[in-house]
Amino acid sequence: MLRRLNEKERFTPFLLLGPALLLMLLIVAYPLFQALRLSLFDASLLRPDRARFVGLTNYLNVLRDPLFLRSLLNSTIWVVGCVTLQFTIGMLGALLLNREFPGRGLVRGLSLIPWATSGVLVSLMWTWMLDGNYGVINDILVRLGLISQYRPWLALPISLGGVIAANVWQGAPFFAVMLLAAMQSVPQELYEAARIDGAGRFQQFRSVTIPLIMPTIVITTMLRIVWTANYMDLVFVMTGGGPGNASIILPVLSYITAYKKLKVGEATAMAVLQAILLIITLFVYLRLVNRKGEGGLSLYEV
């Protein structure tokens, strides 16, 4: 009798997890399989019923395309620039919001407004701010004497920098809120002990705060890397990848290839390659974090 009960208990977790696993298969596994399959076919939106199997030809065509390599370089600049600046500004914001000052609760709430604003609205706001005729950014720079005349920032080869600025403005509050929550969970006794040992504020930050909020830093940075790599709203609305493909990134190129050039197979191959590169990047990032942590944070804990 006990043996029968034990056997039933062994299968109980699988029965309870079954619906969730089935849902995951439908939502994740099936679309992934379809994307991998579609990337091996010469498929077009003009003739979806005449898809022809071409094997790895789509991948070879993509890898030989100079525009794909250009978009890959721009995507690297886009992700590294956005995530690095968002983390830096978010950390400074979290340190500021972690201090006691009048109206701190109100400031915390207001700081989330950029994060809660839709990507299209942020794109329009920053497009107007960077406008070459009446943009407020130009007005400020002229008044400060940094430039002598208005410049069409989004029509210059450095247009990607303007889009990065918009994304940093929108995404930095996410880092600030997440890091602030982690900082507030650090026991105050550790700071008191550090002060007794003669540690200054920077030493407390380096030796107490950073190690204890490192899991949050790792997870938050991973999320931002994935989200930023797949985020195309700002680039598509503000520049469309221009001028002259100066700000083209992989998601925008995949969209253009699929819905403007109607080459669905090649666009899917681009998406698959981007996913593979993203997985490799995250794996390398976690390995580097584990080495620097010297055993403090395990890859399996993340």
RODO-2510 file (C-alpha; in nm, 4 decimals, decimal comma):
residues 302
     n   res          X          Y          Z
     1     m     0,0000     0,0000     0,0000
     2     l     0,2786     0,2433     0,0944
     3     r     0,4654     0,1548    -0,2252
     4     r     0,1589     0,2460    -0,4342
     5     l     0,1262     0,5785    -0,2519
     6     n     0,4957     0,6550    -0,3068
     7     e     0,4619     0,5780    -0,6775
     8     k     0,1641     0,8108    -0,7027
     9     e     0,3540     1,0840    -0,5189
    10     r     0,6401     1,0508    -0,7655
    11     f     0,4124     1,1335    -1,0567
    12     t     0,2171     1,4073    -0,8767
    13     p     0,4684     1,6891    -0,9592
    14     f     0,4567     1,5959    -1,3282
    15     l     0,0768     1,6022    -1,3257
    16     l     0,0739     1,9432    -1,1593
    17     l     0,3362     2,0841    -1,3969
    18     g     0,1781     1,9242    -1,7028
    19     p    -0,0598     2,2087    -1,7986
    20     a     0,2152     2,4702    -1,7596
    21     l     0,4604     2,2632    -1,9643
    22     l     0,2011     2,2093    -2,2357
    23     l     0,1328     2,5828    -2,2480
    24     m     0,5057     2,6537    -2,2753
    25     l     0,5337     2,4081    -2,5626
    26     l     0,2518     2,5818    -2,7460
    27     i     0,3785     2,9354    -2,6815
    28     v     0,7559     2,8846    -2,7122
    29     a     0,8510     2,5526    -2,8657
    30     y     0,6059     2,5514    -3,1570
    31     p     0,6883     2,9043    -3,2832
    32     l     1,0589     2,8280    -3,2419
    33     f     1,0249     2,5109    -3,4467
    34     q     0,8282     2,6977    -3,7133
    35     a     1,0949     2,9704    -3,7293
    36     l     1,3730     2,7147    -3,7707
    37     r     1,1741     2,5354    -4,0397
    38     l     1,0846     2,8537    -4,2251
    39     s     1,4478     2,9674    -4,2305
    40     l     1,5290     2,6643    -4,4470
    41     f     1,2748     2,7561    -4,7163
    42     d     1,2650     3,0147    -4,9936
    43     a     0,9355     3,1639    -4,8768
    44     s     0,7708     3,4865    -4,9869
    45     l     0,4582     3,6656    -4,8693
    46     l     0,3546     3,6978    -5,2340
    47     r     0,3442     3,3195    -5,2790
    48     p     0,3280     3,1544    -4,9327
    49     d     0,1963     2,8282    -5,0837
    50     r     0,5021     2,7897    -5,3087
    51     a     0,7741     2,7755    -5,0468
    52     r     1,0755     2,5820    -5,1738
    53     f     1,3278     2,4000    -4,9521
    54     v     1,6744     2,5535    -4,9939
    55     g     1,8579     2,4223    -4,6872
    56     l     2,1179     2,6633    -4,5497
    57     t     2,1090     2,8931    -4,8527
    58     n     1,9228     3,1653    -4,6616
    59     y     2,1888     3,1631    -4,3896
    60     l     2,4695     3,1826    -4,6462
    61     n     2,2990     3,4708    -4,8261
    62     v     2,2529     3,6567    -4,4994
    63     l     2,6123     3,6068    -4,3863
    64     r     2,7408     3,7282    -4,7257
    65     d     2,5240     4,0403    -4,7167
    66     p     2,7294     4,3516    -4,6204
    67     l     2,4125     4,5120    -4,4844
    68     f     2,3723     4,2268    -4,2346
    69     l     2,7289     4,2790    -4,1124
    70     r     2,6627     4,6535    -4,0855
    71     s     2,3465     4,5907    -3,8859
    72     l     2,5342     4,3460    -3,6632
    73     l     2,7951     4,6130    -3,5831
    74     n     2,5245     4,8723    -3,5188
    75     s     2,3362     4,6251    -3,2982
    76     t     2,6491     4,5691    -3,0902
    77     i     2,6959     4,9449    -3,0460
    78     w     2,3246     4,9793    -2,9711
    79     v     2,3140     4,7114    -2,6999
    80     v     2,6476     4,7938    -2,5345
    81     g     2,5846     5,1697    -2,5400
    82     c     2,2276     5,1511    -2,4132
    83     v     2,2801     4,8934    -2,1387
    84     t     2,6052     5,0498    -2,0126
    85     l     2,4586     5,4003    -1,9884
    86     q     2,1302     5,2752    -1,8444
    87     f     2,3140     5,0817    -1,5748
    88     t     2,5421     5,3754    -1,4880
    89     i     2,2608     5,6303    -1,4678
    90     g     2,0330     5,3793    -1,2939
    91     m     2,2970     5,3069    -1,0297
    92     l     2,3467     5,6782    -0,9621
    93     g     1,9706     5,7246    -0,9421
    94     a     1,9324     5,4320    -0,7020
    95     l     2,2060     5,5703    -0,4756
    96     l     2,0312     5,9088    -0,4743
    97     l     1,6841     5,7663    -0,4082
    98     n     1,8242     5,5477    -0,1310
    99     r     1,9068     5,8577     0,0736
   100     e     1,6623     6,0395     0,3008
   101     f     1,5329     6,3712     0,1636
   102     p     1,1966     6,5521     0,1568
   103     g     0,9628     6,4294    -0,1161
   104     r     1,1582     6,1099    -0,1784
   105     g     0,8403     5,9080    -0,2378
   106     l     0,7158     6,1550    -0,4973
   107     v     1,0504     6,1544    -0,6781
   108     r     1,0492     5,7737    -0,6857
   109     g     0,7067     5,7709    -0,8446
   110     l     0,7928     6,0377    -1,1017
   111     s     1,1127     5,8580    -1,1979
   112     l     0,9054     5,5722    -1,3395
   113     i     0,7276     5,7922    -1,5955
   114     p     0,9872     5,7360    -1,8741
   115     w     0,9753     5,3605    -1,8181
   116     a     0,5938     5,3585    -1,8321
   117     t     0,5820     5,5668    -2,1521
   118     s     0,5209     5,3748    -2,4748
   119     g     0,8077     5,3356    -2,7189
   120     v     0,6289     5,5133    -3,0032
   121     l     0,5526     5,8148    -2,7838
   122     v     0,9142     5,8282    -2,6657
   123     s     1,0250     5,8123    -3,0294
   124     l     0,8055     6,1065    -3,1283
   125     m     0,9147     6,3113    -2,8263
   126     w     1,2843     6,2641    -2,8976
   127     t     1,2382     6,3150    -3,2713
   128     w     1,0942     6,6592    -3,1977
   129     m     1,3639     6,7328    -2,9386
   130     l     1,6398     6,6425    -3,1871
   131     d     1,4771     6,8202    -3,4805
   132     g     1,7196     7,0269    -3,6878
   133     n     1,4881     7,3302    -3,7136
   134     y     1,3202     7,3784    -3,3760
   135     g     1,4539     7,1000    -3,1499
   136     v     1,5083     7,1900    -2,7861
   137     i     1,8354     6,9919    -2,7760
   138     n     1,9815     7,2197    -3,0431
   139     d     1,8578     7,5271    -2,8570
   140     i     2,0249     7,4166    -2,5339
   141     l     2,3545     7,3304    -2,7051
   142     v     2,3616     7,6650    -2,8880
   143     r     2,2928     7,8565    -2,5667
   144     l     2,5739     7,6676    -2,3927
   145     g     2,8079     7,7484    -2,6800
   146     l     2,8739     7,3816    -2,7606
   147     i     2,7559     7,4203    -3,1215
   148     s     2,7292     7,7291    -3,3432
   149     q     2,4157     7,6341    -3,5379
   150     y     2,1263     7,3883    -3,5311
   151     r     2,2033     7,0402    -3,6612
   152     p     1,9700     6,7665    -3,7901
   153     w     2,0992     6,5008    -3,5527
   154     l     1,8794     6,2202    -3,6882
   155     a     1,9890     6,2944    -4,0469
   156     l     2,3612     6,2650    -3,9674
   157     p     2,5788     5,9505    -3,9770
   158     i     2,5769     5,9608    -3,5932
   159     s     2,1971     5,9294    -3,5820
   160     l     2,2248     5,6080    -3,3809
   161     g     2,3586     5,8164    -3,0921
   162     g     2,0345     6,0122    -3,0746
   163     v     1,8308     5,6908    -3,0621
   164     i     2,0596     5,5550    -2,7894
   165     a     1,9976     5,8726    -2,5876
   166     a     1,6201     5,8191    -2,6162
   167     n     1,6490     5,4555    -2,5083
   168     v     1,8732     5,5452    -2,2144
   169     w     1,6185     5,8043    -2,0983
   170     q     1,3434     5,5431    -2,1158
   171     g     1,5314     5,2463    -1,9685
   172     a     1,7452     5,3963    -1,6905
   173     p     1,4502     5,4099    -1,4418
   174     f     1,4152     5,0317    -1,4680
   175     f     1,7709     4,9875    -1,3444
   176     a     1,7191     5,2547    -1,0772
   177     v     1,4078     5,0880    -0,9318
   178     m     1,5512     4,7355    -0,9386
   179     l     1,8832     4,8394    -0,7833
   180     l     1,7067     5,0551    -0,5251
   181     a     1,4949     4,7593    -0,4143
   182     a     1,8111     4,5494    -0,3791
   183     m     1,9922     4,8220    -0,1828
   184     q     1,7068     4,8541     0,0636
   185     s     1,7320     4,4833     0,1411
   186     v     2,0940     4,5174     0,2586
   187     p     2,1068     4,4999     0,6419
   188     q     2,2137     4,8285     0,7994
   189     e     2,4228     4,6388     1,0530
   190     l     2,6752     4,5610     0,7805
   191     y     2,7248     4,9316     0,7064
   192     e     2,7632     5,0047     1,0782
   193     a     3,0241     4,7305     1,1097
   194     a     3,2082     4,8676     0,8063
   195     r     3,2085     5,2195     0,9563
   196     i     3,3463     5,0859     1,2826
   197     d     3,6269     4,9220     1,0843
   198     g     3,7087     5,2617     0,9325
   199     a     3,5555     5,2123     0,5881
   200     g     3,4511     5,5247     0,4003
   201     r     3,1414     5,5570     0,1839
   202     f     3,3136     5,4364    -0,1316
   203     q     3,4631     5,1384     0,0504
   204     q     3,1203     5,0530     0,1930
   205     f     2,9708     5,0734    -0,1547
   206     r     3,2426     4,8542    -0,3062
   207     s     3,2725     4,5973    -0,0264
   208     v     2,9180     4,5807     0,1127
   209     t     2,6629     4,7134    -0,1368
   210     i     2,7972     4,5738    -0,4647
   211     p     2,8514     4,2125    -0,3466
   212     l     2,5054     4,1936    -0,1897
   213     i     2,3182     4,3425    -0,4855
   214     m     2,5228     4,1517    -0,7456
   215     p     2,2471     3,8927    -0,8158
   216     t     2,0077     4,1778    -0,8966
   217     i     2,2694     4,3462    -1,1152
   218     v     2,3282     4,0248    -1,3110
   219     i     1,9618     3,9413    -1,3661
   220     t     1,8629     4,3004    -1,4470
   221     t     2,1491     4,3406    -1,6927
   222     m     2,0581     4,0133    -1,8631
   223     l     1,6988     4,1284    -1,9046
   224     r     1,8064     4,4637    -2,0470
   225     i     2,0478     4,2985    -2,2913
   226     v     1,7709     4,0740    -2,4252
   227     w     1,5102     4,3502    -2,4363
   228     t     1,7421     4,6045    -2,5982
   229     a     1,8685     4,3578    -2,8591
   230     n     1,5091     4,2873    -2,9669
   231     y     1,3806     4,6445    -2,9304
   232     m     1,3153     4,8087    -3,2659
   233     d     1,0437     5,0682    -3,1911
   234     l     1,2749     5,3649    -3,1333
   235     v     1,5016     5,3002    -3,4318
   236     f     1,2135     5,2243    -3,6671
   237     v     1,0114     5,5348    -3,5769
   238     m     1,2964     5,7848    -3,5287
   239     t     1,5245     5,6986    -3,8224
   240     g     1,3895     5,3908    -4,0017
   241     g     1,7475     5,2627    -4,0011
   242     g     1,8815     5,5690    -4,1847
   243     p     2,0274     5,7836    -4,3039
   244     g     2,1921     5,5469    -4,5478
   245     n     2,1636     5,2496    -4,3082
   246     a     2,3674     5,4415    -4,0477
   247     s     2,1356     5,3274    -3,7664
   248     i     2,0103     4,9952    -3,9050
   249     i     2,0004     4,7183    -3,6435
   250     l     1,9147     4,3494    -3,6770
   251     p     1,5456     4,3618    -3,5727
   252     v     1,4793     4,6496    -3,8140
   253     l     1,6653     4,4739    -4,0954
   254     s     1,4669     4,1543    -4,0330
   255     y     1,1411     4,3502    -4,0433
   256     i     1,2354     4,5291    -4,3663
   257     t     1,3471     4,2032    -4,5275
   258     a     1,0227     4,0276    -4,4351
   259     y     0,7584     4,2952    -4,4912
   260     k     0,9145     4,5247    -4,7522
   261     k     1,1345     4,2900    -4,9535
   262     l     0,8894     4,0036    -4,8812
   263     k     1,1767     3,7557    -4,8248
   264     v     1,0386     3,5744    -4,5230
   265     g     1,2932     3,2928    -4,5326
   266     e     1,5940     3,5249    -4,5181
   267     a     1,4297     3,7409    -4,2506
   268     t     1,3686     3,4343    -4,0352
   269     a     1,7300     3,3247    -4,0855
   270     m     1,8403     3,6668    -3,9577
   271     a     1,6204     3,6273    -3,6510
   272     v     1,7609     3,2802    -3,5802
   273     l     2,1182     3,4062    -3,6133
   274     q     2,0396     3,6953    -3,3797
   275     a     1,8951     3,4545    -3,1233
   276     i     2,2066     3,2352    -3,1413
   277     l     2,4383     3,5353    -3,1002
   278     l     2,2298     3,6589    -2,8076
   279     i     2,2489     3,3216    -2,6315
   280     i     2,6275     3,3132    -2,6800
   281     t     2,6575     3,6687    -2,5473
   282     l     2,4577     3,5898    -2,2341
   283     f     2,6577     3,2724    -2,1736
   284     v     2,9889     3,4603    -2,2005
   285     y     2,8532     3,7373    -1,9766
   286     l     2,7537     3,4898    -1,7055
   287     r     3,0898     3,3136    -1,7267
   288     l     3,2725     3,6438    -1,6802
   289     v     3,0518     3,7364    -1,3848
   290     n     3,1128     3,3978    -1,2224
   291     r     3,4893     3,4357    -1,2565
   292     k     3,4909     3,7844    -1,1068
   293     g     3,2621     3,6727    -0,8272
   294     e     3,5149     3,4059    -0,7199
   295     g     3,2422     3,1681    -0,6225
   296     g     3,0053     3,4303    -0,4778
   297     l     2,7469     3,3950    -0,7548
   298     s     2,7043     3,0728    -0,9428
   299     l     2,5781     3,0405    -1,2975
   300     y     2,3280     2,7864    -1,1714
   301     e     2,2007     3,0286    -0,9058
   302     v     2,1174     3,2790    -1,1777
***
